[in-house]
Amino acid sequence: MDKSQKVGVKNRSHSTVIYSVPDLRVRREFSPGETKQIAFEELEALTYRAGGLNLIRDCLLIEDEGMAK
């Protein structure tokens, strides 16, 4: 799998979602309902951050089902 491949990620909550991945020097801010194209590498790194996996499960929608798994 190409880790630089991008996938649509949507904020499905009714509030702003913010996360950071310092190792990649990334800080993202999603407005309610906003969709951004995010690299798989960034999502994978987010799962290793405290609360990152919960954020993905509860607030964000990964629009590629195969990549979400």
Backbone as ProteinMPNN parsed JSONL, in Angstrom:
{"seq_chain_A": "MDKSQKVGVKNRSHSTVIYSVPDLRVRREFSPGETKQIAFEELEALTYRAGGLNLIRDCLLIEDEGMAK", "coords_chain_A": {"N_chain_A": [[0.838, -1.189, 0.0], [0.522, 2.198, -0.812], [1.622, 4.657, 1.187], [1.41, 7.368, 0.866], [-0.857, 7.777, -0.465], [-3.927, 9.453, -0.826], [-7.015, 10.042, 0.911], [-10.477, 10.809, 1.268], [-11.536, 12.479, 4.154], [-14.006, 13.081, 6.447], [-15.482, 15.388, 8.686], [-17.771, 14.31, 10.815], [-19.056, 15.212, 13.002], [-20.82, 17.703, 15.003], [-19.269, 19.746, 15.768], [-16.135, 21.574, 15.83], [-13.242, 19.79, 14.868], [-10.03, 19.08, 15.899], [-6.716, 18.069, 15.394], [-3.315, 17.016, 15.957], [-0.207, 15.919, 14.598], [2.74, 15.723, 15.599], [5.158, 14.473, 14.75], [4.975, 14.45, 12.0], [4.737, 17.055, 11.536], [2.151, 18.227, 11.389], [-0.958, 19.838, 11.673], [-4.346, 19.712, 11.904], [-7.523, 21.151, 11.251], [-10.876, 20.718, 11.298], [-13.924, 21.936, 10.209], [-17.415, 21.633, 11.125], [-18.833, 19.061, 9.197], [-16.953, 19.359, 7.169], [-14.77, 18.187, 4.571], [-11.608, 16.759, 3.942], [-8.665, 15.949, 2.056], [-6.596, 13.466, 3.048], [-3.463, 11.952, 3.721], [-2.751, 8.443, 3.929], [-0.604, 7.773, 5.572], [-0.607, 9.841, 7.467], [-3.051, 9.42, 8.791], [-2.557, 6.898, 9.873], [-0.439, 7.529, 11.63], [-1.855, 9.171, 13.365], [-3.42, 7.335, 14.741], [-1.668, 6.372, 16.628], [-1.357, 8.389, 18.425], [-2.345, 9.754, 21.579], [-5.708, 9.293, 22.17], [-6.233, 9.489, 19.49], [-7.223, 7.327, 17.901], [-9.793, 7.072, 18.958], [-10.807, 9.544, 18.176], [-10.87, 9.247, 15.393], [-12.711, 7.121, 15.193], [-15.037, 8.202, 16.455], [-15.541, 10.815, 15.497], [-14.638, 11.331, 12.887], [-15.053, 10.479, 9.447], [-13.88, 8.138, 7.328], [-13.722, 8.047, 3.961], [-13.092, 5.958, 2.262], [-13.746, 2.737, 2.349], [-12.13, 0.41, 2.374], [-9.626, 1.424, 3.151], [-10.266, 2.401, 5.609], [-10.506, 0.164, 7.179]], "CA_chain_A": [[0.0, 0.0, 0.0], [1.23, 3.47, -0.897], [1.23, 5.451, 2.357], [1.154, 8.753, 0.485], [-2.187, 7.81, -1.097], [-4.842, 10.294, -0.057], [-8.394, 9.604, 1.021], [-11.352, 11.823, 1.845], [-11.871, 12.327, 5.567], [-15.053, 14.056, 6.732], [-15.874, 15.623, 10.074], [-19.195, 13.979, 10.902], [-19.603, 15.761, 14.24], [-21.403, 19.035, 14.897], [-18.325, 20.705, 16.326], [-14.829, 21.599, 15.189], [-12.327, 18.719, 15.267], [-8.639, 19.493, 15.708], [-5.699, 17.116, 15.846], [-1.957, 17.277, 15.493], [0.748, 14.819, 14.532], [4.011, 16.455, 15.614], [6.207, 13.793, 13.983], [4.806, 14.826, 10.588], [4.551, 18.513, 11.536], [0.816, 18.439, 10.844], [-2.075, 20.224, 12.539], [-5.551, 19.807, 11.072], [-8.728, 21.679, 11.867], [-12.042, 20.428, 10.472], [-15.201, 22.533, 10.581], [-18.476, 20.624, 11.026], [-19.184, 18.649, 7.842], [-15.869, 19.594, 6.21], [-14.011, 17.035, 4.078], [-10.248, 17.064, 3.487], [-7.904, 14.825, 1.514], [-5.539, 13.187, 4.017], [-2.628, 10.799, 3.368], [-2.854, 7.281, 4.802], [0.484, 7.874, 6.547], [-1.037, 10.753, 8.527], [-4.092, 8.741, 9.572], [-1.9, 5.839, 10.629], [0.283, 8.184, 12.719], [-2.857, 9.67, 14.307], [-3.882, 6.23, 15.588], [-0.689, 6.17, 17.693], [-1.447, 9.522, 19.348], [-3.345, 9.583, 22.632], [-7.041, 9.702, 21.76], [-6.347, 9.578, 18.032], [-8.111, 6.292, 17.373], [-11.153, 7.456, 19.355], [-11.186, 10.671, 17.325], [-11.215, 8.682, 14.089], [-13.943, 6.322, 15.335], [-16.203, 8.95, 16.917], [-15.775, 12.126, 14.882], [-14.235, 11.425, 11.49], [-15.528, 9.443, 8.537], [-12.945, 7.862, 6.235], [-14.625, 7.784, 2.842], [-12.662, 4.76, 1.559], [-13.998, 1.664, 3.312], [-10.966, -0.462, 2.449], [-8.568, 2.075, 3.91], [-10.753, 2.558, 6.984], [-10.261, -1.085, 7.912]], "C_chain_A": [[0.881, 1.25, 0.0], [0.752, 4.376, 0.231], [0.992, 6.916, 2.039], [-0.19, 8.903, -0.222], [-3.144, 8.594, -0.208], [-6.27, 9.764, -0.145], [-9.209, 10.744, 1.634], [-11.675, 11.493, 3.291], [-12.825, 13.458, 5.924], [-15.305, 14.164, 8.226], [-17.381, 15.381, 10.148], [-19.822, 14.482, 12.197], [-20.167, 17.163, 13.983], [-20.507, 20.113, 15.504], [-16.995, 20.629, 15.569], [-13.961, 20.473, 15.755], [-10.916, 19.171, 14.917], [-7.736, 18.365, 16.184], [-4.345, 17.535, 15.312], [-1.153, 15.992, 15.524], [2.123, 15.476, 14.44], [5.12, 15.802, 14.798], [6.168, 14.162, 12.505], [4.659, 16.333, 10.42], [3.217, 18.903, 10.91], [-0.135, 18.857, 11.958], [-3.276, 20.433, 11.631], [-6.716, 20.333, 11.891], [-9.876, 21.48, 10.88], [-13.25, 21.172, 11.032], [-16.267, 21.45, 10.478], [-18.835, 20.337, 9.565], [-18.082, 18.802, 6.802], [-15.155, 18.296, 5.842], [-12.658, 17.511, 3.577], [-9.63, 15.792, 2.939], [-6.671, 14.637, 2.404], [-4.777, 11.941, 3.585], [-2.809, 9.682, 4.394], [-1.805, 7.341, 5.908], [0.085, 8.748, 7.741], [-2.101, 10.107, 9.412], [-3.493, 7.633, 10.436], [-1.159, 6.429, 11.831], [-0.688, 8.702, 13.78], [-3.342, 8.56, 15.23], [-2.922, 5.97, 16.744], [-0.666, 7.311, 18.712], [-2.518, 9.236, 20.387], [-4.692, 10.13, 22.17], [-7.266, 9.74, 20.265], [-7.307, 8.562, 17.435], [-9.561, 6.589, 17.74], [-11.665, 8.606, 18.495], [-11.629, 10.174, 15.952], [-12.55, 7.937, 14.173], [-15.181, 7.168, 15.596], [-16.532, 10.202, 16.121], [-15.501, 12.201, 13.389], [-14.759, 10.241, 10.688], [-14.509, 9.306, 7.402], [-13.772, 7.348, 5.065], [-14.232, 6.587, 1.983], [-12.748, 3.594, 2.528], [-12.805, 0.734, 3.48], [-9.855, 0.135, 3.281], [-8.989, 2.242, 5.372], [-10.474, 1.312, 7.82], [-8.796, -1.212, 8.206]], "O_chain_A": [[1.866, 1.329, 0.734], [-0.398, 4.815, 0.23], [0.427, 7.639, 2.86], [-0.612, 10.015, -0.539], [-3.165, 8.417, 1.01], [-6.67, 9.135, -1.124], [-8.692, 11.539, 2.419], [-12.044, 10.363, 3.613], [-12.513, 14.634, 5.738], [-15.338, 13.161, 8.939], [-18.169, 16.157, 9.608], [-20.992, 14.209, 12.464], [-20.013, 17.725, 12.898], [-20.938, 21.245, 15.724], [-16.776, 19.721, 14.768], [-13.945, 20.234, 16.962], [-10.642, 19.589, 13.792], [-7.961, 17.78, 17.244], [-4.238, 18.299, 14.353], [-1.378, 15.107, 16.349], [2.615, 15.753, 13.347], [5.943, 16.505, 14.21], [7.201, 14.183, 11.836], [4.481, 16.83, 9.308], [3.143, 19.769, 10.038], [-0.113, 18.291, 13.051], [-3.229, 21.236, 10.7], [-6.873, 20.002, 13.066], [-9.849, 22.006, 9.767], [-13.559, 21.043, 12.216], [-16.048, 20.442, 9.808], [-19.106, 21.257, 8.793], [-18.272, 18.404, 5.653], [-14.959, 17.419, 6.684], [-12.557, 18.524, 2.885], [-10.024, 14.688, 3.314], [-5.819, 15.52, 2.505], [-5.386, 10.972, 3.131], [-2.998, 9.944, 5.582], [-2.09, 6.996, 7.055], [0.404, 8.428, 8.886], [-2.058, 10.233, 10.635], [-3.88, 7.458, 11.591], [-1.242, 5.886, 12.933], [-0.374, 8.673, 14.97], [-3.645, 8.823, 16.394], [-3.331, 5.395, 17.753], [-0.018, 7.198, 19.753], [-3.495, 8.546, 20.098], [-4.798, 11.305, 21.817], [-8.382, 9.998, 19.815], [-8.112, 8.896, 16.565], [-10.461, 6.383, 16.927], [-12.84, 8.63, 18.128], [-12.641, 10.625, 15.415], [-13.416, 8.109, 13.315], [-16.247, 6.905, 15.04], [-17.692, 10.612, 16.073], [-16.07, 13.044, 12.696], [-14.887, 9.134, 11.21], [-14.305, 10.234, 6.619], [-14.446, 6.325, 5.178], [-14.967, 6.231, 1.061], [-11.918, 3.471, 3.429], [-12.498, 0.313, 4.595], [-9.203, -0.579, 4.044], [-8.144, 2.225, 6.268], [-10.236, 1.402, 9.025], [-8.372, -2.193, 8.818]]}, "name": "protein", "num_of_chains": 1, "seq": "MDKSQKVGVKNRSHSTVIYSVPDLRVRREFSPGETKQIAFEELEALTYRAGGLNLIRDCLLIEDEGMAK"}
